[in-house]
Amino acid sequence: MQNKVFFSSRAPPVFLPKRLKKGPFLLSVRFYEWAKSPLGIDGEALTKFPETCQKRVWALMMRFYRQFFTNRALLVIKYCKLIEADHEPQSPVSSFGRLSSLSSWAWLSQGNFGDAAVSQSFDVIIVGAGIVGAACAAECAAAGLTTLILDRGIVGGGTTAAGMGHIVVMDDSEAQFALTEYSRRLWLQLRSQLSADVEYELCGTLWVAADEEEMAEARRKEKYYLERGARVEILDGEGVRQAEPNLRPGLAGGLRVVDDGVIYPPCAARFLMDQARRHGAEFRAGAAVKAFLPEGGVELADGSRMSAGRSVNAIGPWSPELMPGLPVRKRKGHLVITDRYPGFVRHQIVELGYLKSAHSVSKDSVAFNIQPRQTGQMLIGSSRQFDAEGTEVDQAILSRMLARAVEYLPSLRKLSATRVWTGHRAATPDKLPLIGPSREHDRIWLASGHEGLGITTSLGTGRLVADLLVGRQTEIPSQPYAPARFGNESFSHA
């Protein structure tokens, strides 16, 4: 049996179970009426002006909640707010673009009014505070979602700290080009806001061709990029020598990608996390997640639980630890950083042979890749090893990688290096990331599998995740990155 409850003379009638008329429900209703009356906001206004009115009322209620209400009362308030605008939850995203209403409706409909096992509730919980997780958090919080980020370490301390930091456009596939070009545009738009320690340098990428076969590839890339609006230019052998005097003589030519750049990834991740916090997100370091909950939320290693409308797995190469069966493999890489030699190289330089030797998805490989830093130092890569779990330096791979670099920059052998380290990247079979709901549970999402392009594609990934969560039209098609593309695999969860 249901009873009719009216919020105000203007609001539509609301039907709720009789048991909700007691305890926190009545307190919630009375407070909700009090909260909106000083602002002169009623149900009709909320319907007409959801972006302004809803946020003001919500901020006021949240301030009161933190002092007085239990988690159960908060969920009732969320549901009351949805009904006040005469919107019944019909899909994972409400008309306000909030996930909280759905999680509240599910919680209420199950009659969970006993002692709650779940300590807190959020719209989105993001597991992983690397640059991809931080970008997802910044976008979700900016979209108005209550966002929590959890990491067993610090911001940008894992895979992000081990990366080179290039912002590049790549064209292994149409989908890869779309995501990298879109992400690079977002980085360029953000550039003026970045803190100085992010060290964003628009150095461009110079793809160098050793012979006519590779020069043909340079011309193919030029045509492909120009057709899609990217700024590039072909250089002959003399042009390459003038652009980078320390390269060996006799190179056939190259392709310069003008708007590519480099950043310092750990500081970029911290900047994005700061953005998320400014929009109200919460970050908890040292929080080890034990499992994703199919009903939404996570269980921590200490046994406590947190509920959420959606949870996002953004822990890169460790993603399968929480989702066994995920088509993600660890790929180990080595990097060397030199002492300070300002001007030794001016561009990020990559051999076109990289496309043949370093893009294998099955065998170990090395290729020449060097990147100038704002400090005057240079990062030298790159290597790829599969099924190498340890973080120790592989001397054989390192020697091959440096020998390859010296082939292109002979005077490099005279310079000093200050440090060598390794890191793992998350590789997928088709070299595209996993972005969106997992196949098994639509409340568990993925933002993983970016391999060596996680720094570049972090912003595009974050924007896609937020757009999909709140029901906005995405600027590029999201389907190529959907985890469901891998067929009928059933992913079990730890």
Secondary structure as GFF3:
##gff-version 3
##sequence-region A 1 494
A	DSSP	beta_strand	2	5	.	.	.	ID=ss1
A	DSSP	beta_strand	14	17	.	.	.	ID=ss2
A	DSSP	three_ten_helix	18	21	.	.	.	ID=ss3
A	DSSP	alpha_helix	24	36	.	.	.	ID=ss4
A	DSSP	three_ten_helix	37	39	.	.	.	ID=ss5
A	DSSP	alpha_helix	43	48	.	.	.	ID=ss6
A	DSSP	alpha_helix	50	68	.	.	.	ID=ss7
A	DSSP	alpha_helix	71	84	.	.	.	ID=ss8
A	DSSP	alpha_helix	100	109	.	.	.	ID=ss9
A	DSSP	beta_strand	118	127	.	.	.	ID=ss10
A	DSSP	alpha_helix	131	142	.	.	.	ID=ss11
A	DSSP	beta_strand	147	151	.	.	.	ID=ss12
A	DSSP	three_ten_helix	160	162	.	.	.	ID=ss13
A	DSSP	beta_strand	166	167	.	.	.	ID=ss14
A	DSSP	alpha_helix	174	190	.	.	.	ID=ss15
A	DSSP	three_ten_helix	191	193	.	.	.	ID=ss16
A	DSSP	three_ten_helix	196	198	.	.	.	ID=ss17
A	DSSP	beta_strand	205	209	.	.	.	ID=ss18
A	DSSP	alpha_helix	212	227	.	.	.	ID=ss19
A	DSSP	beta_strand	232	236	.	.	.	ID=ss20
A	DSSP	alpha_helix	237	243	.	.	.	ID=ss21
A	DSSP	beta_strand	253	257	.	.	.	ID=ss22
A	DSSP	beta_strand	261	262	.	.	.	ID=ss23
A	DSSP	alpha_helix	265	278	.	.	.	ID=ss24
A	DSSP	beta_strand	282	285	.	.	.	ID=ss25
A	DSSP	beta_strand	289	292	.	.	.	ID=ss26
A	DSSP	beta_strand	298	300	.	.	.	ID=ss27
A	DSSP	beta_strand	305	313	.	.	.	ID=ss28
A	DSSP	three_ten_helix	316	318	.	.	.	ID=ss29
A	DSSP	alpha_helix	319	322	.	.	.	ID=ss30
A	DSSP	beta_strand	329	338	.	.	.	ID=ss31
A	DSSP	beta_strand	348	351	.	.	.	ID=ss32
A	DSSP	alpha_helix	354	357	.	.	.	ID=ss33
A	DSSP	beta_strand	365	372	.	.	.	ID=ss34
A	DSSP	beta_strand	378	386	.	.	.	ID=ss35
A	DSSP	alpha_helix	395	408	.	.	.	ID=ss36
A	DSSP	three_ten_helix	410	414	.	.	.	ID=ss37
A	DSSP	beta_strand	417	427	.	.	.	ID=ss38
A	DSSP	beta_strand	434	437	.	.	.	ID=ss39
A	DSSP	beta_strand	444	448	.	.	.	ID=ss40
A	DSSP	three_ten_helix	451	453	.	.	.	ID=ss41
A	DSSP	alpha_helix	454	470	.	.	.	ID=ss42
A	DSSP	three_ten_helix	479	481	.	.	.	ID=ss43
A	DSSP	three_ten_helix	483	486	.	.	.	ID=ss44
###
